[in-house]
Amino acid sequence: MNKNRTLIMLLLSTSLAACQSVGRQGSPLWHMTTSESDKIAAYRATCVAYGFKAGTAELSQCIAQESRDSRASANDRMRAIQRANSYNRTINCTSTTTGVFTNTSCR
C-alpha cells in the first residue's frame, strides 16, 4: 500500500511539474500581485546574473528591458487565455501553494 501511495505521489508531482505555471516570476499573476520593488529586485538579480555591474547605466538599461519583455510576455499569455475563452471553451485553473509559492495551471 505504501509503495502505491509513493508511486501515485511521484506521478502526481511529475505531472504538476510538467504543467506551465501561471504564478511564476514574469507570469500574469506575478505581475498582478508582486510589488514594483520586488519586480525590480528580480530583474536586477537576472541582470547581475547576466554579468552587468551594480551602479552602471547598462544595469539600469537591462532592468528596464527585462521589465518591458516580462510585461509583454505576460500580456501575450493573457491574450491567449482570453482568445481561448472567447471560443466558448471552458478553462479550468488549479492553484497549488507550497510554502511561499503559489502556482496556477490552466487548461
Secondary structure in CASP SS format (residue, H / E / C, confidence):
PFRMAT SS
TARGET T0000
AUTHOR 0000-0000-0000
METHOD secondary structure of the structure
MODEL  1
M C 1.00
N H 1.00
K H 1.00
N H 1.00
R H 1.00
T H 1.00
L H 1.00
I H 1.00
M H 1.00
L H 1.00
L H 1.00
L H 1.00
S H 1.00
T H 1.00
S H 1.00
L H 1.00
A H 1.00
A H 1.00
C C 1.00
Q C 1.00
S C 1.00
V C 1.00
G C 1.00
R C 1.00
Q C 1.00
G C 1.00
S C 1.00
P H 1.00
L H 1.00
W H 1.00
H H 1.00
M H 1.00
T H 1.00
T C 1.00
S C 1.00
E H 1.00
S H 1.00
D H 1.00
K H 1.00
I H 1.00
A H 1.00
A H 1.00
Y H 1.00
R H 1.00
A H 1.00
T H 1.00
C H 1.00
V H 1.00
A H 1.00
Y H 1.00
G C 1.00
F C 1.00
K C 1.00
A C 1.00
G C 1.00
T C 1.00
A H 1.00
E H 1.00
L H 1.00
S H 1.00
Q H 1.00
C H 1.00
I H 1.00
A H 1.00
Q H 1.00
E H 1.00
S H 1.00
R H 1.00
D H 1.00
S H 1.00
R H 1.00
A H 1.00
S H 1.00
A H 1.00
N H 1.00
D H 1.00
R H 1.00
M H 1.00
R H 1.00
A H 1.00
I H 1.00
Q H 1.00
R H 1.00
A H 1.00
N H 1.00
S H 1.00
Y C 1.00
N C 1.00
R C 1.00
T C 1.00
I C 1.00
N C 1.00
C E 1.00
T E 1.00
S E 1.00
T E 1.00
T E 1.00
T E 1.00
G C 1.00
V C 1.00
F E 1.00
T E 1.00
N E 1.00
T E 1.00
S E 1.00
C E 1.00
R C 1.00
END
